[in-house]
Amino acid sequence: MVGFMGKAMSIRGALASAMVVIVMVAGCGSGNSVEQIVGDINSNNTMRIASSYVLYQVKNNYKGPKNKDAFVKFLNDPSISSNLEMMGYDMSDIESVFISQRDGEEIQVRWGVAGSQRGCYEPLAFEKTGVDGSRIVAFGNGVFEEVEDEATYDEYFSGKHKPEANARKDSTAPKLDKNGNQID
């Protein structure tokens, strides 16, 4: 029972952290609802995949889905349907999220990427072709980048990119890798 309670507390902590970020982004008295903010963050299918991937991590001991089948099974879980609706999923066709609205091709996903209680700063979802030489890469921290450079795109997709955004640059806090281990 202790293991379950610890996991429940970790999930609550991660979700509480996410809500704090959403409230901070919204600002006091701005009039934006949580639904509007979540919808704005998830303005395209590439971002929807990254956001729901992080939700998968939070609900699965910070482990990423091992493949598309495991991820689709998770996306069809009725207990997360309200989360997916806020993200802008078409609940009548869950798998449509895997198609980029910009290039009409299947979005590529890095499977098995680990997160942590501090979040996931890894690139997770990738447009295959993109538009006008620019492809969207969506990260687990709610941002996306339009990448034109093939070498950068390959570095992101291969997992060679080592994000440092999880350590505050204005403090003496240690830098951590994607698994929360200190980097010297």
GUFI-525749 format. One record per residue (C-alpha): residue in one letter; x, y, z. Coordinates in Angstrom, 3 decimals, always signed. Each point is the difference from the previous one (the first is absolute). Last residue first. Layout:
// GUFI-525749
R, code, X, Y, Z
R, a, X, Y, Z
...
END
This chain:
// GUFI-525749
R, code, X, Y, Z
R, d, +28.758, +17.325, -13.338
R, i, -3.459, -1.244, -1.024
R, q, -2.322, -0.991, +2.857
R, n, -2.497, -2.755, -0.715
R, g, -3.638, +1.040, -0.468
R, n, -0.705, -2.463, -2.795
R, k, +0.162, +2.591, -2.797
R, d, +3.366, +1.209, +1.278
R, l, +0.359, +2.437, +2.874
R, k, +1.960, +3.209, +0.415
R, p, +0.592, +0.835, +3.640
R, a, -1.767, +3.002, +1.502
R, t, +2.373, +2.933, +0.405
R, s, -2.550, +2.334, -1.438
R, d, -0.701, +2.160, -3.035
R, k, +0.180, -2.814, -2.565
R, r, -2.740, -1.981, +1.705
R, a, +0.534, -3.657, -0.770
R, n, -2.721, -1.804, -1.965
R, a, +0.809, +1.988, -3.140
R, e, +3.253, -1.907, -0.471
R, p, -1.188, -2.116, -2.884
R, k, +2.405, -2.614, -1.316
R, h, -0.535, -0.415, -3.744
R, k, +1.367, -3.414, -0.967
R, g, -3.518, -1.461, +0.150
R, s, +0.110, -1.108, -3.634
R, f, -2.938, +2.232, -0.933
R, y, +1.481, +3.141, +1.531
R, e, +3.446, -0.529, -1.519
R, d, -1.591, -0.850, -3.361
R, y, -2.048, +3.226, +0.064
R, t, +3.092, +2.004, +0.945
R, a, +2.009, -1.558, -2.844
R, e, -2.833, +0.560, -2.510
R, d, -0.238, +3.746, +0.766
R, e, -3.453, +1.477, -0.579
R, v, -1.500, -0.652, +3.432
R, e, -3.209, +1.660, +1.164
R, e, +0.051, -0.351, +3.756
R, f, -2.685, -1.104, +2.390
R, v, -0.683, +0.711, +3.625
R, g, -2.042, -1.759, +2.652
R, n, +2.792, -1.514, +2.081
R, g, -0.107, -3.360, -1.769
R, f, +1.421, +1.425, -3.204
R, a, -1.645, +0.285, -3.407
R, v, +2.076, +0.149, -3.195
R, i, -1.705, +1.803, -2.877
R, r, +1.659, -0.274, -3.394
R, s, +1.117, +2.889, -2.230
R, g, +1.152, -0.514, -3.583
R, d, -2.997, +1.808, -1.492
R, v, -2.480, -2.089, +1.991
R, g, +0.610, -3.053, +2.155
R, t, +1.438, -3.265, -1.319
R, k, -0.086, -2.508, +2.874
R, e, -1.415, +2.188, +2.730
R, f, +1.524, -1.047, +3.288
R, a, -1.235, -0.955, +3.459
R, l, +2.015, -0.577, +3.190
R, p, +2.799, +2.559, +0.411
R, e, +1.157, -0.363, +3.596
R, y, -0.737, +2.451, +2.798
R, c, -2.050, -2.406, +2.077
R, g, -1.239, +0.999, +3.415
R, r, +1.562, +0.547, +3.423
R, q, -1.645, -3.147, +1.312
R, s, +1.855, -1.798, -2.772
R, g, -0.363, -0.897, -3.661
R, a, +1.274, -3.010, -1.887
R, v, -0.084, -0.349, -3.778
R, g, -1.201, -3.442, -1.071
R, w, -1.147, +0.917, -3.499
R, r, +1.171, +3.029, -1.959
R, v, -2.968, +0.908, -2.192
R, q, -0.337, +0.748, -3.712
R, i, -3.135, +1.819, -1.127
R, e, -1.752, -1.712, -2.892
R, e, -0.232, +2.182, -3.073
R, g, -2.590, +2.608, -1.001
R, d, +2.686, +2.718, -0.244
R, r, -1.484, +2.758, +2.154
R, q, -2.806, -1.786, +1.855
R, s, +2.447, -2.656, +1.135
R, i, -1.584, -3.432, +0.336
R, f, +0.437, -1.929, +3.274
R, v, -2.926, +1.879, +1.565
R, s, -2.334, -1.830, -2.402
R, e, +0.533, -3.070, +2.199
R, i, -2.553, +1.213, +2.557
R, d, -2.847, +0.084, -2.532
R, s, -3.327, +0.643, +1.782
R, m, +1.826, +1.784, +2.827
R, d, +1.408, +2.591, -2.398
R, y, +2.752, +1.257, +2.300
R, g, +0.172, +3.708, +0.809
R, m, +2.242, -0.044, +3.072
R, m, -3.032, +0.674, +2.215
R, e, -1.683, -3.059, -1.554
R, l, +3.100, -2.079, +0.768
R, n, -0.128, +0.931, +3.685
R, s, -3.753, -0.753, +0.130
R, s, +0.642, -3.379, -1.657
R, i, +2.603, -1.027, +2.580
R, s, -2.119, -2.492, +1.996
R, p, -1.585, -1.347, -3.214
R, d, +3.283, -1.710, -0.995
R, n, +0.215, +0.230, -3.813
R, l, +3.173, +2.085, +0.135
R, f, +1.638, -2.711, +2.128
R, k, -0.736, -2.692, -2.587
R, v, +1.319, +2.356, -2.676
R, f, +3.251, +0.405, +1.963
R, a, +0.506, -3.727, +0.501
R, d, -0.620, -0.638, -3.720
R, k, +2.294, +2.864, -1.012
R, n, +2.999, -1.424, +1.813
R, k, +1.839, -0.170, +3.341
R, p, -2.074, +2.778, +1.572
R, g, +2.107, +2.308, +2.142
R, k, +0.951, -0.814, +3.578
R, y, -0.654, +2.560, +2.711
R, n, -1.604, -2.552, +2.366
R, n, -2.793, -0.689, -2.484
R, k, -2.651, +2.688, +0.672
R, v, +2.502, +2.858, -0.191
R, q, +1.668, -1.476, -3.082
R, y, -3.331, -0.446, -1.809
R, l, -0.879, +3.645, +0.791
R, v, +3.394, +0.924, -1.468
R, y, -0.899, -1.897, -3.181
R, s, -3.377, +1.823, +0.026
R, s, +1.843, +3.302, -0.165
R, a, +2.445, -1.128, -2.699
R, i, -2.781, -1.491, -2.153
R, r, -2.138, +3.119, +0.325
R, m, +3.017, +2.146, -0.902
R, t, +0.482, -1.844, -3.293
R, n, -3.755, +0.085, -0.567
R, n, -0.116, +3.795, +0.040
R, s, -1.159, +2.787, +2.317
R, n, +0.667, -1.950, +3.183
R, i, +1.322, +2.911, +2.072
R, d, -3.026, +2.064, -1.060
R, g, -2.440, -2.766, +0.952
R, v, +1.633, -0.408, +3.417
R, i, -0.290, +3.760, +0.513
R, q, -3.611, +0.136, -1.138
R, e, -1.007, -2.968, +2.167
R, v, +1.761, +1.512, +3.027
R, s, -2.121, +3.092, -0.521
R, n, +1.375, +3.297, -1.236
R, g, -1.560, +3.073, +1.612
R, s, +3.337, +1.690, +0.628
R, g, -0.865, +0.579, +3.638
R, c, +3.313, -1.272, +1.275
R, g, +2.251, -1.415, -2.654
R, a, -0.832, -2.839, -2.333
R, v, +3.605, -1.140, -0.307
R, m, +0.358, -0.099, +3.780
R, v, -3.270, -1.938, +0.324
R, i, +1.178, -2.530, -2.585
R, v, +3.369, -0.344, +1.711
R, v, -1.685, -0.550, +3.354
R, m, -2.298, -2.610, -1.626
R, a, +3.003, -1.904, -1.321
R, s, +1.596, +0.016, +3.435
R, a, -3.230, -1.309, +1.530
R, l, -0.064, -2.776, -2.603
R, a, +3.574, -0.971, +0.854
R, g, -0.710, +0.081, +3.724
R, r, -3.226, -1.975, -0.373
R, i, +1.856, -2.596, -2.050
R, s, +2.770, -0.178, +2.586
R, m, -2.532, -0.254, +2.849
R, a, -1.798, -2.835, -1.788
R, k, +3.327, -1.761, -0.586
R, g, +0.904, +0.289, +3.668
R, m, -3.457, -1.195, +1.017
R, f, +0.303, -3.031, -2.304
R, g, +3.417, -0.885, +1.367
R, v, -1.264, +0.346, +3.595
R, m, -2.897, -2.360, -0.700
END
